[in-house]
């Protein structure tokens, strides 16, 4: 069996880079993507290709360059994404559109460009990186939660539709990991006269603290490697702290109002 070729979108930093480093260590042929290649001239961990998931021409060019080099693509890891926070009422519509363009439409564009290649190979694996936030409508993170939830759902659809071609789909939902995501996140401003000012301010502080104290993103790399080596991957995987994974179990088990109260109490601390 040939060494598998893996393409990771958003592979230049954070979780994407951690995944790439771990897979390279495991012996896979790894390529990452970044929107701006000139920013990473000193990046030597694995080859980077230029791609903006909002721009179909850059996607086509990137995939064509990869196929020219390796003649195949075995695994696509859709990791590129943007964070967004803000009260639902005060988040600009343009930022909502931008978040979905990257977190939802972007992966779909890349998948649809790669699928004909995987179909011709009669094999392939697509892993969509979602988020534990995609399983619940978190306060002041509603748009992010919604974009990741949407990606969870369409992955199930792709999974059904492509099974007969030998192509497999799954999602990995990380919790909080120590990465630079906060630096690139869109924050709706905390307006002085906003009725949400107090709650939103304290939520922002809590989000940044959670990311800073988050786990090592190598854990995501390890689960990705396990999935690649699994003959029949499950539809969804979650990776995060015990409490984050427990929250998903509780959401499924508890009556809706009880779980909501639990979430309110957690967010007020």
C-alpha positions as CSV (number, residue, x, y, z in Angstrom):
1,X,0.0,0.0,0.0
2,X,1.3,3.4,-1.0
3,X,2.0,6.0,1.7
4,X,-1.2,8.1,2.0
5,X,-1.2,11.7,0.8
6,X,-2.9,14.1,3.3
7,X,-4.1,17.7,2.6
8,X,-4.9,19.9,5.6
9,X,-6.6,23.2,5.0
10,X,-5.5,25.9,7.4
11,X,-2.3,23.9,8.1
12,X,0.1,26.7,8.9
13,X,-0.7,27.2,12.5
14,X,-2.8,26.0,15.5
15,X,-4.7,22.7,15.3
16,X,-4.0,22.3,11.5
17,X,-0.2,22.6,12.1
18,X,-0.4,20.1,15.1
19,X,-2.3,17.6,12.9
20,X,0.3,18.0,10.1
21,X,3.3,17.5,12.4
22,X,1.8,14.4,14.0
23,X,0.8,12.8,10.7
24,X,4.2,13.6,9.2
25,X,5.8,11.9,12.2
26,X,3.6,8.9,11.5
27,X,5.0,8.6,8.0
28,X,2.2,10.2,5.9
29,X,2.9,12.6,3.0
30,X,1.5,15.9,4.4
31,X,0.6,19.1,2.7
32,X,-1.0,22.1,4.4
33,X,-2.7,25.2,3.0
34,X,-2.6,28.8,3.9
35,X,-4.3,31.9,2.4
36,X,-1.0,33.8,2.1
37,X,2.1,31.8,1.3
38,X,4.4,34.8,1.4
39,X,3.8,35.1,5.2
40,X,5.3,31.6,5.7
41,X,8.6,31.7,3.7
42,X,10.4,30.2,6.8
43,X,7.9,27.4,7.4
44,X,9.7,24.1,7.0
45,X,7.6,21.6,8.9
46,X,5.8,20.3,5.8
47,X,5.0,21.8,2.3
48,X,2.4,24.6,2.2
49,X,0.2,25.3,-0.8
50,X,-1.7,28.6,-1.2
51,X,-5.5,28.3,-0.9
52,X,-8.3,30.6,0.2
53,X,-11.4,28.5,0.9
54,X,-13.6,31.4,-0.1
55,X,-12.0,31.5,-3.6
56,X,-12.8,28.6,-5.9
57,X,-9.9,29.5,-8.3
58,X,-7.3,29.2,-5.6
59,X,-8.9,25.8,-4.5
60,X,-8.7,24.5,-8.1
61,X,-5.1,25.7,-8.5
62,X,-4.1,24.1,-5.2
63,X,-5.7,20.7,-5.8
64,X,-4.2,20.6,-9.4
65,X,-0.7,21.4,-8.0
66,X,-1.1,18.6,-5.4
67,X,-2.2,16.1,-8.0
68,X,0.7,17.1,-10.3
69,X,3.1,16.4,-7.5
70,X,1.6,13.3,-5.9
71,X,-0.9,11.9,-8.5
72,X,-3.4,11.3,-5.7
73,X,-5.1,12.6,-2.6
74,X,-6.1,10.1,0.1
75,X,-7.2,12.2,3.0
76,X,-8.6,15.7,3.1
77,X,-8.7,17.4,6.5
78,X,-11.0,20.5,6.4
79,X,-9.6,22.5,9.2
80,X,-9.6,26.1,8.0
81,X,-12.0,28.2,10.0
82,X,-12.7,31.5,11.7
83,X,-13.9,32.3,15.2
84,X,-16.7,34.8,15.8
85,X,-18.2,36.1,19.0
86,X,-20.9,38.7,19.7
87,X,-24.5,39.1,20.8
88,X,-26.8,37.8,18.1
89,X,-28.6,41.1,17.9
90,X,-25.4,43.1,17.5
91,X,-23.3,40.9,15.2
92,X,-23.1,42.6,11.7
93,X,-24.7,40.6,9.0
94,X,-21.6,40.9,6.9
95,X,-19.6,39.1,9.6
96,X,-22.2,36.3,9.8
97,X,-21.9,35.8,6.0
98,X,-18.1,35.8,6.3
99,X,-18.1,33.2,9.1
100,X,-20.3,30.9,7.1
101,X,-18.3,31.5,3.9
102,X,-15.2,30.2,5.6
103,X,-16.6,27.6,8.2
104,X,-19.3,26.1,6.0
105,X,-19.2,27.0,2.3
106,X,-15.4,26.8,2.3
107,X,-15.2,23.1,3.3
108,X,-18.0,22.3,0.8
109,X,-16.0,23.9,-2.1
110,X,-12.9,22.0,-1.2
111,X,-14.8,18.7,-0.8
112,X,-16.5,19.1,-4.2
113,X,-13.2,19.8,-5.9
114,X,-11.6,16.7,-4.3
115,X,-14.5,14.2,-4.7
116,X,-14.1,13.4,-8.4
117,X,-10.4,12.5,-7.7
118,X,-11.3,10.2,-4.8
119,X,-14.1,8.7,-6.8
120,X,-11.7,7.9,-9.6
121,X,-9.3,6.3,-7.0
122,X,-12.3,4.4,-5.6
123,X,-11.1,5.5,-2.1
124,X,-10.7,8.5,0.0
125,X,-11.3,10.0,3.4
126,X,-12.7,13.4,4.3
127,X,-12.4,14.6,7.9
128,X,-14.2,17.8,8.7
129,X,-13.0,19.7,11.8
130,X,-16.1,21.0,13.6
131,X,-16.4,22.0,17.3
132,X,-18.0,20.9,20.5
133,X,-19.6,24.4,20.3
134,X,-21.5,23.0,17.2
135,X,-23.6,20.8,19.5
136,X,-25.1,23.6,21.5
137,X,-26.2,27.2,20.9
138,X,-23.7,28.9,23.2
139,X,-24.3,32.5,24.5
140,X,-22.5,35.1,22.4
141,X,-21.1,32.3,20.1
142,X,-24.3,31.6,18.3
143,X,-22.9,32.1,14.7
144,X,-19.8,30.0,15.4
145,X,-22.0,27.2,16.9
146,X,-24.4,27.4,13.9
147,X,-21.7,27.3,11.3
148,X,-20.1,24.2,12.9
149,X,-23.4,22.5,13.5
150,X,-24.2,23.0,9.8
151,X,-20.9,21.3,8.8
152,X,-21.8,18.4,11.2
153,X,-25.1,17.8,9.4
154,X,-23.9,18.0,5.8
155,X,-21.0,15.6,6.6
156,X,-23.7,13.0,7.4
157,X,-25.3,13.7,4.0
158,X,-22.0,13.4,2.2
159,X,-21.3,10.2,4.1
160,X,-24.5,8.5,2.8
161,X,-24.1,9.8,-0.7
162,X,-20.5,8.8,-1.3
163,X,-20.3,5.5,0.6
164,X,-20.9,3.5,-2.7
165,X,-17.8,5.2,-4.2
166,X,-15.4,4.0,-1.4
167,X,-15.2,7.5,0.0
168,X,-15.6,7.9,3.8
169,X,-16.6,11.0,5.7
170,X,-16.4,11.9,9.4
171,X,-16.2,14.9,11.7
172,X,-13.9,15.7,14.6
173,X,-15.2,18.2,17.1
174,X,-12.4,19.7,19.3
175,X,-13.1,21.5,22.6
176,X,-10.8,24.2,23.7
177,X,-7.1,23.8,22.8
178,X,-4.2,26.2,23.3
179,X,-3.9,27.8,19.9
180,X,-3.8,31.3,18.4
181,X,-7.5,31.2,17.3
182,X,-8.4,34.1,19.6
183,X,-6.1,36.4,17.6
184,X,-8.0,35.8,14.4
185,X,-11.5,35.8,15.8
186,X,-14.0,38.4,15.0
187,X,-15.3,40.1,18.1
188,X,-18.4,42.2,17.9
189,X,-17.5,45.4,19.9
190,X,-18.6,45.7,23.5
191,X,-20.8,48.7,23.2
192,X,-21.0,51.0,26.2
193,X,-24.7,51.3,26.0
194,X,-25.4,47.8,25.0
195,X,-27.9,45.8,27.1
196,X,-25.5,42.8,26.7
197,X,-22.4,44.7,27.9
198,X,-21.9,43.0,31.3
199,X,-22.7,39.4,30.2
200,X,-20.8,39.7,26.9
201,X,-17.7,41.2,28.5
202,X,-17.5,38.4,31.1
203,X,-18.1,35.7,28.4
204,X,-15.2,37.2,26.3
205,X,-12.9,36.9,29.3
206,X,-14.0,33.3,30.0
207,X,-13.5,32.3,26.3
208,X,-9.9,33.7,26.2
209,X,-9.1,32.0,29.5
210,X,-10.5,28.7,28.2
211,X,-8.3,28.8,25.1
212,X,-5.2,29.9,27.1
213,X,-5.7,27.0,29.5
214,X,-6.7,24.5,26.8
215,X,-5.2,21.2,26.0
216,X,-2.3,20.4,23.6
217,X,-3.6,20.4,20.0
218,X,-1.5,17.3,19.4
219,X,-4.4,15.4,20.9
220,X,-6.4,16.3,17.8
221,X,-3.5,15.0,15.6
222,X,-3.6,11.7,17.5
223,X,-7.3,11.2,16.9
224,X,-7.0,12.1,13.2
225,X,-4.2,9.5,12.8
226,X,-6.4,6.9,14.5
227,X,-9.3,7.7,12.2
228,X,-7.1,7.3,9.1
229,X,-6.0,3.9,10.3
230,X,-9.6,2.8,11.1
231,X,-11.3,0.7,8.5
232,X,-14.8,2.1,9.1
233,X,-14.7,5.4,10.9
234,X,-17.7,6.5,13.0
235,X,-19.8,9.5,11.8
236,X,-18.6,11.8,14.6
237,X,-15.7,12.0,17.0
238,X,-15.2,14.5,19.9
239,X,-11.9,15.4,21.5
240,X,-11.6,17.7,24.5
241,X,-11.6,17.8,28.3
242,X,-13.7,15.5,30.3
243,X,-16.1,18.3,31.3
244,X,-16.5,19.4,27.6
245,X,-17.4,15.9,26.5
246,X,-19.6,15.4,29.5
247,X,-21.6,18.5,28.5
248,X,-22.6,16.7,25.3
249,X,-23.7,13.6,27.1
250,X,-25.8,15.7,29.5
251,X,-27.4,17.6,26.7
252,X,-28.6,14.3,25.2
253,X,-29.8,13.0,28.6
254,X,-31.3,15.9,30.5
255,X,-34.6,17.7,29.8
256,X,-34.0,20.8,27.7
257,X,-34.7,23.3,30.5
258,X,-32.4,21.5,32.9
259,X,-29.5,21.6,30.5
260,X,-30.1,25.3,29.8
261,X,-30.0,26.0,33.5
262,X,-26.7,24.1,33.8
263,X,-25.3,26.1,30.9
264,X,-26.5,29.4,32.5
265,X,-24.8,28.5,35.8
266,X,-21.6,27.6,34.1
267,X,-21.5,30.8,32.1
268,X,-22.2,33.0,35.1
269,X,-19.0,31.8,36.9
